[in-house]
Amino acid sequence: MNKGVAIAHSKINLGLIIGIKRPDGFHDLDSYFIRTSLADYISYEIEECNELTIFIDGNDSYLEPGKMDLMEKAARFFSEETGFVFSLRISIEKHIPSQAGLGGGSSDAASVIMFLGEHFKIDKEILLKIGERVGSDVPFFITGFTSARVKGRGEVIVESELPLKRTILLIFPNSHVSTKDAFNRLDNMNREISTLPNSLEAINRATFRNDFELLLDGNVDKILNDIVDEDDYYSLSGSGSTWFILTDGKRSGEYQKALDAYFKTCIAEIK
């Protein structure tokens, strides 16, 4: 038996442009992914055997009835791609909110793929291919990059320079967002498709926009616009529901106090 532990970090999006729906059913995207210190903690036990078996402990609080956990999907795709059969037990301590635009499920799945890849000595190129099958955000987490520009359906990943401000205030409205529903709503809108700047030197809401904000009622945006200094940046992450402020350490505490009356918040760092 082989055992392992992993930290599965979350991400935020600095800008997120969604293209029109492709013939294969996916969408091209353009975004900068930034890895954060908010993370899930996962432990593994694996044994080689004649039949593929996967057990997951700790996912009851977030897994929807009838849905397969992305970690199980990742393990099954790994077995299909590599031919290895095994018994895998996963135990997860969940800290990244589900359906929050922080990539928690994708990061957990990437962690499974990387653990199995290390156990069976599989090249990273194959692991990235498996990640693409699981979900668009998964390959980024497999790269291990802290900051990267991500395009295509998530498979085009170029490491980028980090922004100067490294403290992130995560803001959690009391809601959840279905990514599938959010994409369907965008597809039914008349909107302009643009592109993001080629560097993170000057981050602002005019040029680093998130298309999914078009779907919202503007209440959170209004509160943040009234509070956040013009030198700092705030945005929705992914398809939501989490918002964030990119700032410095001192102001993050001030923002947190100002937002306590409205939302649950969490201070994180770029990791």
Secondary structure as GFF3:
##gff-version 3
##sequence-region A 1 271
A	DSSP	beta_strand	2	21	.	.	.	ID=ss1
A	DSSP	beta_strand	27	48	.	.	.	ID=ss2
A	DSSP	beta_strand	53	57	.	.	.	ID=ss3
A	DSSP	alpha_helix	70	82	.	.	.	ID=ss4
A	DSSP	beta_strand	86	93	.	.	.	ID=ss5
A	DSSP	alpha_helix	104	120	.	.	.	ID=ss6
A	DSSP	alpha_helix	124	134	.	.	.	ID=ss7
A	DSSP	alpha_helix	138	143	.	.	.	ID=ss8
A	DSSP	beta_strand	147	152	.	.	.	ID=ss9
A	DSSP	beta_strand	156	159	.	.	.	ID=ss10
A	DSSP	beta_strand	167	172	.	.	.	ID=ss11
A	DSSP	alpha_helix	179	187	.	.	.	ID=ss12
A	DSSP	three_ten_helix	211	215	.	.	.	ID=ss13
A	DSSP	alpha_helix	219	227	.	.	.	ID=ss14
A	DSSP	beta_strand	233	236	.	.	.	ID=ss15
A	DSSP	beta_strand	243	247	.	.	.	ID=ss16
A	DSSP	alpha_helix	249	259	.	.	.	ID=ss17
A	DSSP	beta_strand	264	269	.	.	.	ID=ss18
###
